[in-house]
Amino acid sequence: QVQLVESGGGLVQAGGSLRLSCAASGRTFGSYAMGWFRQAPGKEREFVVVISWSGGNTYYADSVKGRFTISRDNAKNTVYLQMNSLKPEDTAVYYCAVGRSFSTNAYEFDYWGQGTQVTVSS
C-alpha cells in the first residue's frame, strides 16, 4: 500500500503561483512513476503531468506546458508541482497518483491522494 497526501492548494489570482506537494508513505517511493491529475466541476478527471521514477523523464499536458513544473525528491518521498502563470481554467481539484508505468492514463495509476483544491480568480 502507498498513502498519498497532497497539500499546497488554495486561492490565487490569475497570473499567480502555487506549489503543490504530495507526500508518500508505504512502499518504496522511488520505484514508481508519479502523476498529477485534476478535475474541474462538471468535468472528467484529466491528466496534467507525469514524472518517471528517477525524475529523468517528464511529460506535460499541452494546457500546462511551460507554466507547470514537476519534480520529485525520493529521499523525502515527495513530489512537487510548481504552478506559475495560473489561469482561471486551471481551477480544479488536483490529485497526485502513483503508478508502475510512465503513463498519461489515469487507469494505470494504482494509488491516489485525496486531492487539494486550487482556485484561480480572474
N, C-alpha and C positions, 0 to 999 in steps of 0.2 A: 504494500500500500504506500501511496505517496499523498501527503497532505499539502495543499497549496493555500496560501493566504496572501491576497492582494492588498495593497494599500497605496495611498498617494492620490486617490481621486479627489475631485472637488469641483468648485465653481470657478471659472476663469473667463475673462473677457476674450473676445476674438483677437487673435494675434499673440496671445499669451502662451505660457508654457506650463506643463506639468510633468512630473516624473513619477511613473508608477513603479512599484516594486512587487515582486512575487517571491515569497519565501517558501521554500520547500522543505519538507521533513519526511522521514521514512526511508525508502530505498535509496540507493546510490544515485545522487542527483546528476552526477557528471556523465552518466551513460545515456541520458535521454535528450531528445530534441525538445525545445520549449517553444511554445507559440503564444501569441496574443490574438484573441478574437474579440469582437464587440457586437452588441445587439442594441439597436435603437428601438424605441417604442413602435410597435406595429410592424417591425421588420424582422427578417430572419437573421440569425447569427452569421456574421461574416468574418472572413479571415483578415487579419491585419499584418502580421509578420511572424516569421519563424526563424529560429537560430539553431544551428547544429549543436551536438553535444560538446564539441570542442570550442564552439564560438567562432570557428573559422568560416562558416557559411551562414549567410542570411538571405532572406527573400522577403520583399515587401509588396504589399498590395499597391497598385498604381496610385490609389487615392491618398496614400500617406508617404509615398516615396519622396525623399528629400526633406521631409519635415519630421519624421519619426526616426528614432534610432534605438535599436535593441542591443542589449549587452548582457553578459552573464558573468557571475563570479562563482565558480564551482566551489571554491574554498568556503564561501558563505552560503552556498546553496540558494542563491538568489539570482533572479533575472530582473532586468530593469527595462523600462520603456520610456525614453525621453521623448516628449511630445512638444514640438515647437510650432509656432505659427498656427495655432489651433483655430479651427473654423467651427461655426455653429453646427455644421453637418458632421463634426466629429463627436457630437453629443451621443452618448451611449453608455451602457454598462460594459465595462472591459473585463474580460476573463483571461487568465493565464491557464495554460494547459501543458501537460507533459505527454510525450508520446515516443514510441520507439523509432518512428520514421520521420525524416525531414520532409514534411508534407504541408500542404495548404488546406487539406481536407479535415474538417473537424472530426469526422468519424475515425480518423487514425490517431486521435489523441485519447489516452486512457484515463487520465485524471484531470480534474478541473477544479479551479478555485471557485469561491462563492461570488466573485465579481466585485468591482468597485465602480461607482458612478462617476462619470465625467460629464460635466455640463459646461458648454461654451456659449456664452451670451453674446449677442450681436451688438 
